Structures are given as structure tokens and as C-alpha cells.
Amino acid sequence: MKIKGITAAFFSPTGNCEKIAKCFANAFAETGECNINICDFTLPEGRKSVLELGKDDYLLMVLPAYAGRIPNKILPWVQEGFRGNETEATAIVSFGNRNPDSTLGEMKRELTRNGFNLISAGAVVSEHAFTSALAGGRPDGKDMEAIRKFARMTYEETGKGKCVDLKSREVVEDYYVPKRSDGKPALFLKAKPVKDDAKCNNCGLCAGVCPMGSISVENTEKCTGICIKCHGCIRKCPKGARFFDNEDLISHREMLINNFAKPCENEFYI
């Protein structure tokens, strides 16, 4: 059975997951001479209609690891927004040089429940949303070539009825508990980004990139809804006008830099 097309679905507040998804999808489509469909569900409007795929379709899903799991505010959409019919799939997690932990196992579990057959999976090191001191500039050229190779290998395994073995990554454990630099739990769940009025020109871009729709275009001073600490508004502000001033979040970032700066390797399962 020839695959009709690959759907590249991703949640990508800072752009890394989108970069990975398009790299894989392009190499996969070139190898199989099939079509590409982009499903970007980063913003609220991208999470309104259910995507249904058939046996001759292919799904690629790329998600960031948040505390070693699927972002908890995005998990309901992963559970409800995708429906397969014995549709083959690949799951990739983007992680910020600490550990992908249980993200791949959780993605496999949810996609399997929704009618997908996971034949390959990967964990790709990407620049941490909190700081460029962790995996700065990644995925880089070497990473992208590895993703392309992985995509071509994956295509060659389609149609064989395989199900990927994630080994130790199969186990879905509790969310990672962030630590301060002193080892105590870092309590920044309610932290929200603040604005430097001297730098802000009220362009409203921050409101447009918030995946939770929590920043008002009319008043960007306040983040009135949920903040998932994705740092999208911070990374994409052209003036560098947004930042976090929460002491626990800052201390956690310091702990990450002190303990997880050594470059990690990508993981591929097929």
C-alpha cells in the first residue's frame, strides 16, 4: 500500500518543533513521493477541528517535553484532536538538553488509543526555551541531517505492520519536579511574564503568539489567562521587552545551566 501523504502535526511556541517536523516531513515525502499536509496546533485556532486520517495516510507528531511529559494543557487536544484508522505514525519529542523522560511513552500511548500505529519515534535535542545556555542553536545542521536520515529510514519501514519498541521510554512516570539551585522545589506554576515598558512598542506580537491566548492585544501589559512558561512571547518579541522576574523560575534556570549544560545526544527508535 502506497502512502498518499504525510501530515506533520506540531505544537511549537518557540519554533523548534516546527523546524523538526518540516525537516522530517520533507525527507519522508521526497522518499515516498507523497504529499505533505501541515497541521500547526500551536495557537488556539489550530485546535478547533478534529483531524481524521486513514490507512493510506501517515501522521508525524512533534511535541516539546514540558517537565518530561506532553505539556499538560495540550494533552487534552492530543487525546481528542486526532483520529486514525490503523494509520501509521511517528512521534518526535523536542527536549531542552535535560531529558525527554516519559514524553515519548506518553505520545505512543495516546496515539495508539486514537487508532495510530507508531512505527518510529525520536527525541531531538533543541535549545531550551528558558535559556540558550542549554543546547543553544540546536537542532543544528548535524541534527537536521540525522532527522532526514531517520525520516528516510522510517519510510522504508512503512507497510510492514511494525510497532516501535521504545525500551525504557515506554514507561510513563509523573511529571518532573523542577528544582531551585539550592535543590528545593521551584514553585513557579503561577509565574507570568512581565513587560519592560521602556522597550515595548505595543506591536501586539506577544498576544498573537501566545498558545493559550492569554495576552490581550488591547492591553499587552497583563497576561490574564493561563501561562504554560513556553517563552514564546519572550523569544519572539523583536524588542526583547518581555521576561520572567519570578525568583523560583530564575533559580531553576540557574540549576539547569549548572547541571545540564553538557550536550546530549538525539535518540531514534525504529
Disulfide bonds with the S-S distance in Angstrom:
none
